[in-house]
Amino acid sequence: MNTGTAIQVLHLLAPLVALVTMALSHAALCRVRPDAAILNLLVVAGFFGLAGLVAMQVFAVLAGQIWGDTLVAMMLVDGPIYACLAYGYANFVNLGHASVRIRIYRELLDSPEGIQVSELRAKYDESGMLSTRLRRMLDAEDLAFDGETYRLKKARLLAISSVIFALKKAVLGRQSEFTS
């Protein structure tokens, strides 16, 4: 492999190396600071990933002994690619919170008679999480509430929930951590 090809490979791998750096730093930070807000740790890890991206680009330029516009051009391409990958990772990390809403949609679909507030609180309430999720679904007019029972009004996210449940069943052997 000639030097030009090696530099092109480094250039192609740089956003992936940055993403791996971000993910590993995030995992390490979560273990070192388990009490810290996960979003704050995610931002710090994002900067570690960015540092990894810059390091890869500088290494590629030094290996090829090419300076100036080349580094700028590589960062103009790889910077947005890393930003997209980092955004995807951040959303993956946040999926656990979003999945609660999807699970509630799914349970409401499976319960045409509705679900009592006490049942939902027993299953999902954690520092007001349930109230926030239900308020969002009511505001979006996805649910109807008669003062005692929630009912599904719109089935907008059910296709997504079906895919997620299928993936969970394929990986875990079950659809939910709440069922065996």
N, C-alpha and C positions, 0 to 999 in steps of 0.2 A: 504494500500500500504506500503510495507516494505521499508526500507532505500535504499537498493540496487536498487529497481525499481524506486524510486523517483530520485535517482542520474542518472539513465539511461534516464529518461524522461527529466531532466534538460540538460543532454548531448545532447539529440536529439533536444531540443528546442533552444539551445544556438545559432546556426547559424541564426535561424529565428528571435530571439530576437535581434541579432546583426544587421540584415537587417532592421528590424523595427526601431531600434535606428538610423541607417544610414539615412533612409528615413525621419523620423521625424526631425532629426537634419538638414538635407538638406532643408526641407521645412521651418524650423525656420530660418536658415541662409539666405535663399533667401528672407525672409520677413524683416529680420533685415538689410541685406546689399543688397538691390535690384540693386544697381549700380555695384556690384562686378561681376566678370566673373563667370558664372555658373559652369565652370569646376573647378575653384579654390575652390568654395564652396562644390562641390562634393567630392573633395579630403579631405577637412577638415571633412566633414560628414563621409567619409569612415573611418577616424581615430576614430571618435566617435563610429562608429559601432564596430570597432576593440576593443575599450575599453570596450564596452558592452559585446563582446564575452569573453574577458579575465575575466571580472567581473562575468559572468555566470559560467565560468569554475572554478574560485576560489571558488565561492559560492557552486558549486556542490562538490568540493573537501572538503571544510570545513564542509558541511552538512554530508558528508560520513566519515569524519575524515580519509581520505586516502590521502597520500602525495606522492611526488617523481615522479616515473615513470608514475603514473596515469594521473597527470596533463599534462605531456609532451605528452603522448599518445593521450589524448583528444584534445589537441591543434593541434597535427599532423593530426588528422582527421577533426576537426571542422574548423581549419584555412583555408585549401583549399576549404571546402564547403562554408564558408563565402566569400572567394575571388570570387568564381564562382557566388554566389548570388549578390555580390556587382558589379561585371562586368555586369551581366544582368540588374541590376538597372541602372547603368551608361548608358548602351545602350538604355534602355527604356527612360531615360531622354533626350538622344540625338536623339531619334526617330523623333522629330519634325523637326530637320534640315535635316535628311535623307529623311523624307517624302516629302520634297519639290522636290527632285530629282525624286522620284517615281511619284509624281503628274504630273511633266513635261512629264515623259515617257507616262503616261496614256493619257494626253491631246494630245500628239503627235500621239498616237495610234488612238485616236478618230478624228484626223485631218489629213487625208492622203494628203491633199493639203499643209500641213505644217502650221507653226505658225510664224507670223512676229515677228521680234526682238522687235519691239515697244510694241506688245501685251504682250510678256513675261516680259519685263521690267516693264510695268505698273502693272502687277500682282505680280511679285516676287522680283524685285530688292530691296535689302535692304543692303546697305553698301557693294556692290560688291558680294553679295551672288549668284546672278544669273550668273555672269561671272564665278565664281569659279565652280559652278555646271555644267554649260554648257561646260566649258573647260574639266572637268573630264569626262563627257559623250562623248565628241569628242575624247579625248585621249584614251578612252576605245573602240572607234569605234562603239559606240552605236547609234550615230547620224551622219547625213551628213549635211553639211552646204555649201550652194552655194554662200555665201556672203550676202544673204538677208533672206533666209528661212531655218529653221531647219526641217529635216525630220528624222523619226525613221529608223534606219538601222538594229539594232538587238533588239530583244524583250526579252532579258535575264531576266529582273526583272518584267515583266508584270504579272506573276503568283503571285508574292508577292504582287504587287499592287492590284490585284483582291481580294486577301484575306483581305488586309487592308481596301479597299473600302467596302467590304461586312461587316466587323466588324464595321466600322464607320456608315454604314447605319443601322445596327442592334442596335447600341447604340444611335446614334444621330438622326436617322430617315432620314438621308441624307448622300451622299457620301463625301461631301466636305463642308468646311466652306465658300467656294466661291459661292456655289449654294444654293438655298432654297429648 
